[in-house]
Amino acid sequence: FQMDMEGAKAYVGGARQESKVSRLRFEKPVVYTLALPEHRQLSYHLVQEEVWSVPEEVVETSPILLTADMLSTNAPSNYDEGTENLVDGDPNTIFHSTWGDGVYEKLPLDQCPYVEVNLEEAVSKFRFSYITRADASNRCPTGFLLQASYDNGRTWTDLRTLTAETDGLPTGGYGMTYTSPVITADKPFTLLRITMTSAVYKNYLVLAELSLEEVVREGIYS
């Protein structure tokens, strides 16, 4: 079978159906559910007379160990605020994109700072978390673009955009933690780019900690 919309998927009984791969028998009626990315499928069943189950969202993840040598940026720090602080386990140390005077020049205000993650093993479904700066300066991101590269960084594919308005990115400062929704790529990748598209203050990217999890199981079950 062929879908007429890019990214659409087919399911039977919650199981993903793949053209020329999945096999079904049709002695009884078969119900296909067609879905687009980021849409949720809810399922209810009758527990007893006039009592219905409540679907529960289940996300099982496996932590991805990040080390300093896996991280890079287009806006390195002039001070002791490098990308290694994103993975040092200390929420009181920060990564701050280029500011002040030093070896590196600040990005023009119309350019966006990013952090790239070079993964040791490919993933296709993940979510990420970060902690904001733990003081009153309120240098919080208000928008992100997540991209993956399948060709060693030559080209980049957009995966998801996140904003404070639509996705609840924290903007209050004081060491707040954010965990993204599950983000799915079309195929496994090892290069991830997390680009900050807007911020409370200028185009400064400031984060205390960054973590990634591979999603190994996801669904809504009744």
PEZI-V374356 format. One record per residue. RES is the residue in one letter. PHI is phi in radians with two decimals (999 if undefined). PSI is psi in degrees with one decimal (* if undefined). OMEGA is omega as a letter, one per 20 degrees, with the letter a starting at -180 (NA if undefined). Layout:
res: (RES RES)
phi: (PHI PHI)
psi: (PSI PSI)
omega: (OMEGA OMEGA)
This chain:
res: (F Q M D M E G A K A Y V G G A R Q E S K V S R L R F E K P V V Y T L A L P E H R Q L S Y H L V Q E E V W S V P E E V V E T S P I L L T A D M L S T N A P S N Y D E G T E N L V D G D P N T I F H S T W G D G V Y E K L P L D Q C P Y V E V N L E E A V S K F R F S Y I T R A D A S N R C P T G F L L Q A S Y D N G R T W T D L R T L T A E T D G L P T G G Y G M T Y T S P V I T A D K P F T L L R I T M T S A V Y K N Y L V L A E L S L E E V V R E G I Y S)
phi: (999 -2.32 -1.35 -1.70 -2.26 -1.11 1.56 -1.21 -2.33 -2.02 -2.32 -2.28 1.04 1.51 -1.70 -1.11 -1.81 -2.08 -1.03 1.16 -2.13 -1.26 -2.23 -2.33 -1.85 -2.15 -1.12 -2.14 -1.02 -2.05 -1.81 -1.69 -1.96 -1.81 -2.44 -1.77 -0.98 1.24 -1.56 -1.77 -1.89 -1.83 -2.32 -2.10 -2.45 -1.35 -1.39 -2.68 -0.96 1.13 -2.14 -1.96 -1.22 -1.97 -1.04 -2.14 -1.44 -2.09 -2.27 -1.82 -2.25 -2.21 -1.04 -1.85 -1.26 -1.81 -2.14 -1.02 -1.29 -1.57 -1.93 -2.59 -2.65 -1.59 -2.41 -1.19 -1.42 -1.51 -2.24 -1.47 -2.42 -1.43 -1.14 -1.07 -1.24 -1.26 -2.26 -1.60 1.35 -2.01 -1.22 -1.59 -1.75 -2.32 -1.67 -2.26 -1.08 -0.90 -2.65 1.18 -1.85 2.80 -1.14 -1.80 -1.60 -1.11 -1.18 -0.97 -1.11 -1.60 -1.96 -1.93 -1.36 -2.50 -2.09 -1.80 -2.08 -1.76 -1.39 -1.37 -2.24 -1.23 -2.33 -2.23 -2.40 -2.73 -2.52 -2.23 -2.30 -2.61 -2.09 -1.37 -1.04 -1.61 -2.67 -1.48 -1.21 0.98 -1.55 -1.70 -1.19 -2.13 -2.83 -2.37 -2.14 -1.74 -2.34 -2.16 -2.06 -1.87 -2.37 1.13 1.52 -1.27 -2.32 -2.26 -1.96 -1.17 -1.85 -2.93 -1.90 -2.29 -2.36 -1.11 -1.23 -1.69 -2.15 1.29 -1.02 -1.26 -2.22 -1.65 1.26 1.00 1.09 -1.53 -1.78 -2.23 -2.12 -1.29 -1.13 -1.16 -2.02 -2.09 -1.73 -1.18 -2.70 -1.08 -2.48 -2.13 -1.95 -2.10 -2.05 -1.93 -1.80 -1.45 -1.68 -2.81 -2.63 -1.11 -2.23 0.85 -2.04 -1.52 -1.67 -2.30 -2.42 -1.61 -2.48 -2.37 -2.48 -2.25 -2.33 -1.46 -1.52 -1.79 -2.76 -2.60 3.02 -2.08 -2.14 -1.87)
psi: (158.4 124.9 151.2 2.2 134.5 132.6 -9.0 146.4 155.5 141.2 148.6 116.9 30.9 -5.0 129.0 132.9 131.3 132.2 133.2 9.8 -53.4 141.7 135.9 155.7 150.4 31.6 -28.5 160.7 140.8 129.6 120.8 136.5 124.2 134.7 150.6 158.8 144.4 4.3 146.5 142.8 119.5 140.6 128.4 148.7 156.3 116.8 -48.0 -179.7 120.8 17.1 120.3 148.4 161.5 117.8 144.3 129.2 127.1 125.3 114.4 130.7 161.8 121.8 143.2 118.6 118.6 136.1 162.7 -35.6 -5.7 -6.8 143.6 167.3 158.0 1.4 69.3 157.6 145.2 -6.3 -163.8 56.9 45.4 178.0 -20.1 -24.7 -15.2 -20.0 23.3 -0.5 6.7 108.1 -5.5 -10.8 151.0 156.8 131.2 123.1 165.9 129.0 169.5 -160.1 148.0 -155.4 -37.9 142.8 145.9 148.3 140.7 151.4 -18.3 7.5 153.1 130.7 150.8 162.5 128.7 141.2 121.6 101.2 147.7 -30.3 141.6 144.4 159.8 -15.7 127.1 173.3 157.5 156.0 154.5 164.5 134.4 166.9 135.4 54.2 -175.7 4.5 -22.6 48.4 64.7 140.6 146.8 0.5 142.9 151.4 124.1 128.8 152.2 149.7 134.8 3.7 43.5 32.2 6.0 -40.9 158.1 140.8 127.5 132.7 -44.7 145.0 146.4 139.5 161.0 -36.9 -44.0 -23.0 3.6 28.6 132.2 136.5 14.0 -1.1 -161.3 46.5 49.0 144.0 137.9 136.5 127.3 163.1 169.4 131.2 129.4 131.0 160.8 -28.1 164.6 147.7 163.8 -11.6 120.5 133.5 125.3 103.0 127.0 120.3 -17.2 159.5 165.2 -37.6 118.0 -143.2 40.6 124.1 116.6 118.5 148.8 -44.3 149.8 135.3 155.2 147.6 134.9 133.4 118.1 -16.6 135.4 141.5 172.0 120.4 143.7 *)
omega: (a r r r a r r a a r r a a a r r a a r r a r r r a r r a r a r r r a r a r r a r a a r r a r r a r r a r r a r r a r r a r a r a r r a a r a r a r a a a r a a a a a r r r a a r a a r r a r r r a r r a r a a r r r r a r r a r r r r r r a r r a r r r a r a r r r r a a r a a r r a r r r r r r a r r r a r r r r a a r r a r r r r a a a r r a a a a r r r a r r a r r a a r a a a r r r r r r a r a r a r a r r r r a r r a r r r r r r a r a r r a r NA)
